Amino acid sequence: MTPLDPANCSDDAFLGGMLQIFQPKKGYRAGIDAVLLAASIPAGAGEIALEAGAGVGVASLCLATRVSGVTIAALELQPELVALARDNVARNDRKQQIELFNGTVLDPPPAIATRQYDHFFCNPPFHGEEKGTKASDRQKELSNRGDEANFEDWLSFGTARLRPGGRLTLIHKAERLADIVAALSSKAGAIGIFPLWPRRGMPAKRVIVTAIKGSRSPLKLLSGLVLHEEGREFTHDAEEVLRHGAAISLE
């Protein structure tokens, strides 16, 4: 794929038009999960964050837009997506904040592997190697399954890169919550679970999970966020995050 070929890419607005993003028309496409993930990271000016599975850069760009003083290293497996992400970083004027790297959580480049970070965030693969129906598109398949790395590899990679007291934040399917908590329990504490309710009275399909390296504080079930009203429109709180770049507090 030629990354900037209009025949292969769409030009999409995020954060109410504050960001313009090129991404493939086919295959894995970033949506509101990336925006919600970025909104949940309590980064501050002068801190350093690491994203794994950066795709075309949407989550990193959302975070950099909200926190102008944060710097981000973004790791992505697929070279064609790295190329698109670099273009997106440049066109949104965030080259001073975001650096893109091609690599995997099993074999990260030395520039990432030798540093410590204040924050690690990711949207890990949805399917294990033995689960789910394979996607027909290779890009989507790699994004869903994470190549050879399994779910725990992602969390081990992230917690290993964090400084003591650093924070991990991820978004994933609610049905994988037991696996997430089991994988994190030996690596971090102060686990917080923030459900994302599609509508009031409906089960959560996604959860945001946060944890602190070295903490011994107990797990907390947080209030969560209702995304939609009875119709298709977003709730006021969701609209503030998705359209206006507001933060989600996980405290």
CORFENKA-V716878 format. One record per run of one state. SS is the DSSP state (hx for helix, st for strand, lp for the rest). FROM is the first residue (numbers start at 0). TO is the last residue. If there is no record, write none. Layout:
# CORFENKA-V716878
SS&FROM&TO / SS&FROM&TO
This chain:
# CORFENKA-V716878
lp&0&7 / st&8&13 / hx&14&16 / lp&17&17 / st&18&23 / lp&24&30 / hx&31&38 / lp&39&46 / st&47&51 / lp&52&56 / hx&57&65 / lp&66&69 / st&70&75 / lp&76&77 / hx&78&90 / lp&91&96 / st&97&101 / lp&102&108 / hx&109&112 / lp&113&115 / st&116&121 / lp&122&136 / hx&137&144 / lp&145&149 / hx&150&160 / st&161&172 / hx&173&184 / lp&185&186 / st&187&196 / lp&197&202 / st&203&212 / lp&213&218 / st&219&220 / lp&221&223 / st&224&225 / lp&226&226 / st&227&227 / lp&228&232 / st&233&233 / lp&234&234 / hx&235&243 / lp&244&250
